[in-house]
Amino acid sequence: QVQPVESGGGLVQAGGSLRLSCVVSGSIFSISGMGWFRQAPGKQRELVASITSSGSTNFAASVKGRFTISRDNTKKTVYLQMNSLRPEDTAVYYCNTYYNDRWFDYWGQGTQVTVSS
């Protein structure tokens, strides 16, 4: 069973940086795509960054140039480096696994990111 555990969130001032980590249990990590999602209060969950099993990346327009996504298959971990943070980046951040042409239905606890102005 694939279970993500996110960490690294916190409170940061605008312009600051955070690095999120997500450790994923299970045996398919190295052959799966991975993504970081976020959900702000009163808003729908949105995909902000993704990385394929081969390392190709994509980003939402709102974070392009500020966020980077990377993975370490030996540690079954995906990272989200967030720079130049803005108050509108405030949300709970989740990671998820993309396999067999779909995102998994299971979500972890997420990690809270709060950016103060």
Helices and strands as residue ranges (DSSP letters): E 4-7, E 10-13, E 18-24, G 29-31, E 33-39, E 46-51, E 57-59, E 67-72, E 77-82, G 87-89, E 91-99, E 102-103, E 111-116
